[in-house]
Amino acid sequence: MGLPARLRSPAAGRPHGPWLRAWTLAAGLTALLVLAPVASLAVEALQGSGGLWPHLLAHVLPPSLVETGLLLAGVGAVVVVVGTGAAWLVAAYEFPGRRLLDWALLLPLAVPTYIGAYAYLDLLHPVGPVQSAVRALLGYARPRDLILPDLRSLPGCILLLGFVLYPYVYLPTRALFLMQSATLVEAGRSLGAGPGAVFLRVALPLARPAIALGASLALLEALNDIGAAEFLGVRTLTVSIYDTWVNRSDLAGAAGLALVMLAACLGLIAVERRARRGRGYAGAAQRPRRMSRTILAGPAALVALGAGLVPVALGFLAPASYLAVEAVRRLHVAGLSGAILSESLNTLLYAGLATLVATTLGLLVAAGPRLLGGRWRGMLLRCATFGYAIPGAILAIGLLPPLAALDGLLDGASRALTGLPLAAMGLGTGAALVYAYVVRFLAVTTGSSEAGLARVPRSLGDAARVLGRGPAGALAQVHLPLTWPAVLGGALLVFVDCVKELPATLILRPLNVETLATHLYGEAARGTYEDGAVAALLIVAVGLLPVALLLRVSTPKA
């Protein structure tokens, strides 16, 4: 017999009315806050661009679309080849150094794209250490006697972004390779297929969903980038949006370009979903046996280790070593500046507040369908996570009109009631920046909370109901104690993403307030690379936190 109707699981029966109304209101407001920037972009774009639209359509949008398309195609090819190849290398072969390489291949995740560009611009400068060493080795005395290809180009940007973003493909693909049943690979081997044929005809088709997911995330990050593309002279849609707003003061034009970019983001997501559609693979009922690794020795082992170390060196070791050396030099000459300390505090303040709000809302939104049931509540959850598909520049541009309107309404109300003007509470304040961070990364905390709640047996929630606990009591006393590692992991990822976020911070930060990311952007724009090394190194150090977390959770249990 089942439980009495009054004690039945909330998902199966009618939940408590007050809790349902409260959750619906909170989740609906959260979804509205996420979708408001997109609606604002559409309204702003429809107002026209003061005669600048013909110029934007003729001279800004076409080259930006072409450069963005070429960049995405190139970056996609690099991350798929490097990420998939690295994943197969550590999953299918055993050689000295494989265990070290297994986690070292994740390290480029700690390097934001704009920091990679910042470091390599100085490393590969005509009078930088790399070109100077090459000229000395070849016997050239002057820089103009031998000049290597300039990194400031579309191919240079593709290679840099590719070697920084490939872990997005490496991580899920490696996990899928490790979880594959050994019988599938060994069946291919028993039929006479060599290592290459087994990879191309057995392993690669099975890994396609993971590759598509990782590639789409990497390309969304490439679309969101503004610093690396601008530093390297590639005029992407993101750079054009920022330039149209900041240099031309054309909000409507920037909004129109942002809508085009948002359509590109949604197109990427649709392509990823289509690539994974119908590609689920069922395993045996029992736990699958791990694929046995092919043992390499001698020259083959050295080649494998060297091939695996190349992306680690290019994506992490070279930029991180440069930043460490330059930071030590800067500290030795000038010490630690007060500006760096204040910028670090600003960064921690805004990132910490956004993390707290995003974690609370994420847990609230994820817990509703679990505790209260209902398919439409799941739809509210999906709407609340839409912000992750919106690049920071688009989000910031979309937030400008509603925040300005809010300030106008509050100021008008204050003048009517008290006769006194009201200082800005939205646009140009830290609240706007925190709002942007929360909308951008709410999907991370919601996803982690949803995954943690899914691991809690529903019978525990039923037991809490039997003992007289409502949805809030069940969440606080049963679900949260069991899901806090997942919630904490999501909060950590959001905090690091907020520290690294550049486009939204550039547009929405309060006047005369700098964070570590904007400080670094300013130093790179001025060409004073050594002055930004300390800030860049601090951002990379913070970025190592999620890498350490991923190392703990990314290896499937045997």
C-alpha positions in Angstrom: 0.0 0.0 0.0 1.1 3.5 -0.6 1.3 6.4 1.8 -1.9 8.2 2.8 -2.8 11.1 0.5 -1.8 13.6 3.1 1.7 12.1 3.5 2.3 11.3 -0.2 5.5 12.6 -1.9 5.1 16.3 -3.0 5.9 15.3 -6.5 3.0 12.9 -6.6 0.3 14.8 -4.7 -0.8 18.4 -4.2 1.9 20.3 -2.4 1.3 22.9 0.3 -0.3 25.9 -1.2 1.8 28.7 0.5 5.0 27.0 -0.4 3.9 26.5 -4.0 2.9 30.1 -4.3 6.2 31.3 -2.7 8.3 29.1 -4.9 6.4 30.0 -8.1 6.8 33.7 -7.3 10.5 33.4 -6.6 11.3 31.2 -9.6 9.1 33.4 -11.9 11.0 36.5 -10.8 14.3 34.8 -11.2 13.4 33.7 -14.8 12.1 37.3 -15.5 15.4 38.8 -14.3 17.3 36.4 -16.6 15.1 37.0 -19.7 14.8 40.8 -19.1 18.2 41.7 -20.9 17.1 39.8 -24.0 13.8 41.6 -24.2 15.6 44.9 -23.6 17.9 44.2 -26.5 15.0 43.6 -28.8 13.2 46.8 -27.7 16.4 48.9 -27.9 17.3 47.6 -31.4 13.8 48.4 -32.7 14.2 52.0 -31.8 16.7 52.6 -34.5 20.3 53.7 -34.5 20.1 57.3 -35.4 21.2 56.8 -39.0 24.1 54.6 -38.1 22.4 51.3 -39.1 23.4 51.6 -42.8 27.0 52.1 -41.7 26.8 49.2 -39.3 25.2 46.9 -41.9 27.7 47.9 -44.6 31.0 48.2 -42.8 30.7 46.6 -39.3 28.5 43.6 -39.4 29.7 41.8 -42.5 33.5 41.7 -41.6 32.6 40.9 -38.0 30.4 38.0 -39.1 33.2 36.7 -41.4 35.9 37.0 -38.8 33.7 35.5 -36.1 32.7 32.6 -38.3 36.4 31.9 -39.3 37.5 32.1 -35.7 34.8 29.7 -34.5 35.6 27.2 -37.3 39.3 27.3 -36.6 38.9 27.1 -32.8 36.4 24.3 -33.1 38.8 22.3 -35.2 41.7 22.9 -32.8 39.7 22.0 -29.6 38.2 18.9 -31.2 41.5 17.5 -32.5 43.6 18.4 -29.5 41.0 17.6 -26.8 39.9 14.3 -28.4 43.4 13.2 -29.2 44.6 14.0 -25.6 41.6 12.2 -24.1 42.3 9.0 -26.2 46.0 9.2 -25.4 45.5 9.0 -21.6 42.6 6.6 -21.8 43.9 4.0 -24.3 47.7 4.0 -23.6 49.9 3.4 -20.6 53.4 5.0 -20.6 55.7 6.7 -18.0 54.2 10.1 -17.0 50.6 9.2 -18.1 49.2 9.8 -14.6 50.9 13.2 -14.4 49.6 14.1 -17.9 46.1 12.9 -17.1 45.5 15.9 -14.7 48.0 18.3 -16.2 46.0 18.4 -19.4 43.3 20.2 -17.4 45.6 23.1 -16.3 44.8 25.5 -19.2 41.3 25.8 -17.7 43.0 28.1 -15.1 44.1 30.6 -17.8 41.5 33.0 -19.1 41.8 33.6 -22.9 42.6 37.2 -22.5 45.5 36.4 -20.1 46.8 33.9 -22.6 46.9 36.6 -25.2 48.4 39.1 -22.8 51.2 36.7 -22.0 52.0 35.6 -25.5 52.0 39.1 -26.9 55.0 39.9 -24.7 56.6 36.5 -25.1 56.5 36.6 -28.9 57.2 40.3 -29.3 59.9 41.0 -31.9 62.2 42.0 -29.0 60.7 39.5 -26.6 62.4 36.4 -25.2 61.4 33.9 -27.8 62.3 35.8 -30.9 65.5 37.1 -29.3 66.5 33.6 -28.4 65.8 32.4 -32.0 67.9 35.2 -33.5 70.8 34.5 -31.1 70.7 30.9 -32.0 70.7 31.6 -35.7 73.3 34.4 -35.5 71.2 37.4 -36.3 72.1 40.6 -34.5 69.1 42.9 -35.1 65.4 42.3 -34.6 64.6 43.4 -38.2 67.0 40.7 -39.6 64.6 38.0 -38.6 60.9 38.5 -37.7 58.7 35.6 -37.0 55.0 35.6 -38.1 53.0 38.1 -36.0 50.7 36.6 -33.3 48.3 39.5 -34.0 46.3 37.7 -36.7 43.3 35.5 -37.1 45.5 32.3 -37.3 47.3 33.4 -34.1 44.0 34.0 -32.3 42.7 30.6 -33.4 45.7 28.7 -32.1 45.8 30.6 -28.8 42.1 30.2 -28.1 42.3 26.5 -29.2 45.1 25.6 -26.9 43.5 27.4 -23.9 40.0 26.0 -24.5 40.6 22.4 -25.5 40.0 21.1 -21.9 36.3 21.7 -22.5 36.5 18.8 -25.0 39.2 16.8 -23.2 37.2 16.5 -19.9 33.9 15.0 -21.1 35.6 12.9 -23.8 38.1 11.5 -21.5 35.4 10.5 -19.0 33.4 8.8 -21.8 36.4 6.9 -23.0 37.1 5.7 -19.5 33.5 4.6 -19.0 33.2 2.7 -22.3 32.8 -1.0 -22.0 36.0 -2.8 -22.9 34.1 -5.4 -24.9 33.4 -2.8 -27.7 37.0 -1.9 -28.2 38.3 -5.4 -27.8 35.7 -6.7 -30.3 37.2 -4.3 -32.8 40.6 -5.5 -32.0 39.6 -9.1 -32.3 38.2 -8.4 -35.8 41.7 -7.3 -36.9 41.3 -3.5 -36.6 44.5 -1.7 -35.8 44.8 1.1 -33.1 43.8 3.8 -35.7 40.8 1.9 -37.0 39.6 1.1 -33.4 39.8 4.8 -32.6 38.1 6.1 -35.7 35.4 3.4 -36.2 34.6 2.4 -32.6 35.7 4.9 -30.0 35.2 8.2 -31.9 31.5 7.5 -32.9 30.7 6.6 -29.3 32.3 9.8 -28.1 30.5 12.1 -30.5 28.0 13.4 -27.9 30.8 14.3 -25.5 32.8 15.9 -28.2 29.8 18.0 -29.4 29.0 19.1 -25.8 32.7 20.1 -25.1 33.1 21.9 -28.5 29.9 23.9 -28.0 31.1 25.1 -24.6 34.5 26.0 -26.0 32.9 28.0 -28.8 30.6 29.8 -26.5 33.7 30.8 -24.5 35.4 32.0 -27.7 32.3 34.0 -28.6 32.3 35.6 -25.1 36.0 36.6 -25.4 36.7 40.2 -25.9 40.3 40.7 -24.5 42.2 38.1 -26.6 40.4 39.0 -29.8 41.0 42.8 -29.4 44.6 42.3 -28.3 45.3 40.1 -31.3 43.5 42.4 -33.8 40.6 40.1 -34.6 37.3 42.1 -35.0 34.7 39.6 -33.7 31.1 40.4 -33.0 31.9 40.9 -29.3 34.6 43.4 -30.1 32.3 45.3 -32.5 29.5 45.4 -29.9 31.9 46.9 -27.3 33.3 49.4 -29.8 29.9 50.5 -31.0 28.7 51.2 -27.5 31.9 52.7 -26.0 33.5 54.5 -28.9 30.3 55.5 -30.9 27.9 55.7 -27.9 25.4 53.9 -30.0 23.4 51.7 -27.7 20.7 50.8 -30.3 23.4 49.8 -32.8 25.2 47.7 -30.1 21.9 46.1 -29.2 21.2 45.1 -32.8 24.7 43.6 -33.1 24.1 41.8 -29.8 20.9 40.3 -31.1 22.9 38.9 -34.1 25.5 37.5 -31.7 22.8 36.0 -29.5 21.3 34.3 -32.6 24.8 32.8 -33.2 25.0 31.5 -29.7 21.5 29.9 -30.0 22.6 28.4 -33.3 25.6 26.8 -31.7 23.5 25.3 -29.0 21.0 24.0 -31.6 23.9 22.4 -33.6 25.2 20.8 -30.4 21.8 19.4 -29.5 21.4 18.1 -33.0 24.8 16.5 -33.0 23.9 14.6 -29.8 20.3 13.7 -30.8 19.8 10.0 -31.1 23.3 9.3 -30.0 22.7 7.8 -26.6 24.4 4.5 -26.0 23.2 1.9 -23.5 25.6 -0.2 -21.6 25.2 -3.6 -20.0 23.2 -4.0 -16.9 26.3 -4.9 -14.9 29.2 -2.5 -14.4 31.2 -2.4 -17.6 34.8 -3.5 -17.5 37.4 -0.9 -18.1 39.2 -0.8 -21.4 42.7 -2.3 -21.1 45.4 0.2 -22.0 48.1 -0.5 -24.5 51.5 -0.4 -22.9 54.1 1.8 -24.6 57.8 1.7 -24.0 61.0 3.2 -25.4 60.7 5.8 -28.2 56.9 5.3 -28.5 56.4 6.2 -24.9 58.6 9.3 -25.3 56.6 10.4 -28.3 53.3 9.9 -26.5 54.5 11.9 -23.5 55.9 14.6 -25.7 52.7 14.9 -27.7 50.7 15.1 -24.5 52.9 17.8 -23.0 52.6 20.1 -26.0 49.1 21.4 -25.2 50.0 21.6 -21.5 53.0 23.7 -22.3 51.3 26.0 -24.8 48.1 26.4 -22.8 49.4 26.7 -19.3 53.2 26.4 -18.6 54.4 29.1 -21.0 51.9 31.8 -20.0 52.0 30.9 -16.3 55.8 30.9 -16.2 56.0 34.2 -18.0 53.5 35.8 -15.5 55.4 34.4 -12.5 58.7 35.8 -13.8 57.3 39.2 -14.7 55.4 39.4 -11.4 58.5 38.7 -9.4 60.4 41.4 -11.3 57.6 43.9 -10.8 57.4 43.1 -7.0 61.2 43.4 -6.7 61.3 46.8 -8.4 58.1 48.4 -7.1 56.7 46.2 -4.5 53.0 45.4 -4.2 51.0 48.5 -5.2 48.1 49.7 -3.2 46.0 49.7 -6.4 46.5 45.9 -6.7 45.2 45.5 -3.1 42.1 47.6 -3.7 41.4 45.9 -7.0 41.7 42.5 -5.3 39.3 43.6 -2.7 36.9 44.9 -5.3 37.2 41.6 -7.2 36.6 39.5 -4.1 33.6 41.7 -3.0 31.7 41.6 -6.3 32.5 37.9 -7.0 31.6 36.9 -3.4 28.3 38.7 -3.5 27.3 37.3 -6.9 28.3 33.8 -5.7 26.2 34.1 -2.6 23.1 35.3 -4.6 23.6 32.9 -7.4 24.0 29.9 -5.1 20.9 30.8 -3.1 18.7 31.3 -6.2 20.2 28.3 -7.9 19.3 26.0 -4.9 15.9 27.6 -4.7 15.1 27.1 -8.4 16.5 23.6 -8.5 14.6 22.5 -5.4 11.2 23.5 -6.6 10.6 20.7 -9.2 12.1 18.2 -6.7 10.0 19.1 -3.7 6.9 20.5 -5.3 6.7 18.6 -8.6 5.1 19.7 -11.8 6.4 19.8 -15.4 5.9 23.6 -15.8 8.1 24.2 -12.8 10.8 22.5 -14.7 10.3 24.9 -17.5 10.8 27.8 -15.1 14.0 26.1 -14.1 15.2 26.0 -17.7 14.4 29.7 -18.2 16.4 30.6 -15.1 19.4 28.9 -16.6 19.2 30.6 -20.0 21.7 33.3 -19.0 24.8 31.0 -19.5 24.1 31.0 -23.2 24.3 34.9 -23.2 27.9 36.2 -23.6 28.9 38.9 -21.1 28.9 41.7 -23.6 25.4 41.0 -24.8 24.2 40.7 -21.2 25.7 44.0 -20.2 24.3 45.8 -23.2 20.9 44.3 -22.5 21.0 45.4 -18.9 21.7 49.1 -19.6 18.2 50.3 -20.6 16.2 48.5 -17.8 18.7 49.6 -15.1 18.6 53.2 -16.4 14.8 53.1 -16.4 14.8 51.7 -12.8 17.0 54.5 -11.7 14.7 57.0 -13.4 11.6 55.6 -11.7 13.2 55.5 -8.2 14.5 59.1 -8.7 11.1 60.3 -9.8 9.4 58.6 -6.8 12.0 60.1 -4.4 11.5 63.6 -5.8 7.7 63.2 -5.6 7.8 62.0 -2.0 10.7 63.9 -0.4 11.6 66.5 -3.0 15.1 65.1 -3.0 16.9 63.4 -5.9 18.0 59.8 -5.4 21.5 58.5 -6.2 21.8 55.8 -8.8 20.9 52.4 -7.4 21.3 50.3 -10.6 23.2 51.6 -13.5 26.8 52.5 -12.7 26.8 50.8 -9.3 28.1 47.5 -8.0 24.6 46.1 -7.9 24.5 46.2 -11.7 27.7 44.2 -11.9 26.5 41.6 -9.4 23.2 41.3 -11.3 25.1 40.6 -14.5 27.3 38.0 -12.8 24.2 36.3 -11.3 22.3 36.1 -14.6 25.4 34.9 -16.5 26.4 32.1 -14.1 23.1 31.1 -12.4 23.0 28.0 -14.7 26.2 26.7 -13.0 24.7 26.8 -9.4 21.3 25.6 -10.6 22.9 22.7 -12.5 25.1 21.6 -9.6 22.2 21.9 -7.1 20.0 19.9 -9.5 22.6 17.2 -9.8 23.1 17.0 -6.0 19.3 16.8 -5.3 18.9 14.1 -7.9 21.2 11.8 -5.8 18.9 12.1 -2.7 16.4 9.2 -2.6 12.8 10.4 -2.8 12.0 8.1 0.2 13.9 10.5 2.4 11.7 13.4 1.4 8.7 11.2 2.1 10.0 10.3 5.5 10.4 14.1 6.3 6.8 14.6 5.3 5.7 11.7 7.6 7.5 13.5 10.4 5.6 16.7 9.7 8.2 18.7 7.8 7.1 20.9 4.9 9.1 21.5 1.7 11.3 24.1 3.4 12.0 21.9 6.4 12.7 18.9 4.1 15.1 21.0 2.1 16.9 22.5 5.1 17.1 19.3 7.2 17.3 16.5 4.7 18.3 17.6 1.2 20.8 20.3 1.9 23.0 18.3 4.3 23.2 15.6 1.7 23.8 17.9 -1.3 26.1 20.5 0.1 29.3 19.2 -1.7 27.6 19.7 -5.1 26.2 23.1 -4.0 29.6 24.1 -2.8 31.3 22.9 -6.0 28.9 25.0 -8.1 29.5 28.0 -5.9 33.3 27.7 -6.3 33.0 27.5 -10.1 30.8 30.6 -10.1 33.2 32.5 -7.9 36.1 31.8 -10.2 34.1 32.6 -13.3 33.1 36.0 -11.7 36.8 36.7 -11.0 37.7 36.0 -14.6 34.7 37.7 -16.3 35.9 40.6 -18.5 33.3 41.9 -21.0 30.4 42.5 -18.6 32.8 44.0 -16.0 34.3 46.4 -18.5 30.8 47.8 -19.4 29.0 47.7 -16.0 31.7 48.3 -13.4 31.1 51.5 -11.2 33.0 54.6 -12.3 36.6 54.7 -11.1 36.4 51.1 -9.8 38.8 48.6 -11.2 38.9 44.8 -10.7 41.9 42.5 -11.5 40.4 41.7 -14.9 39.8 45.4 -15.9 43.2 46.4 -14.6 44.9 43.8 -16.7 42.9 44.9 -19.7 44.0 48.5 -19.3 47.7 47.6 -18.9 47.5 45.4 -22.1 45.8 48.2 -24.0 48.6 50.6 -23.0 51.3 48.0 -23.8 52.7 48.0 -20.3 52.6 44.3 -19.9 54.9 44.0 -16.9 52.6 46.2 -14.8 49.7 43.8 -15.2 51.6 40.6 -14.5 50.7 40.5 -10.8 47.0 40.9 -11.5 47.2 38.2 -14.2 49.0 35.8 -11.9 46.4 36.3 -9.2 43.6 35.5 -11.6 45.4 32.4 -12.8 46.0 31.3 -9.2 42.3 31.7 -8.4 41.5 29.8 -11.6 43.4 26.7 -10.3 40.7 26.2 -7.7 38.1 24.7 -10.1 40.9 22.6 -11.7 41.6 21.0 -8.3 37.9 20.4 -7.9 37.6 18.8 -11.3 40.5 16.5 -10.6 38.6 15.1 -7.6 35.3 14.4 -9.5 36.3 13.8 -13.2 37.8 10.3 -12.9 35.0 7.7 -13.0 35.1 5.1 -10.3 36.3 1.7 -11.3 
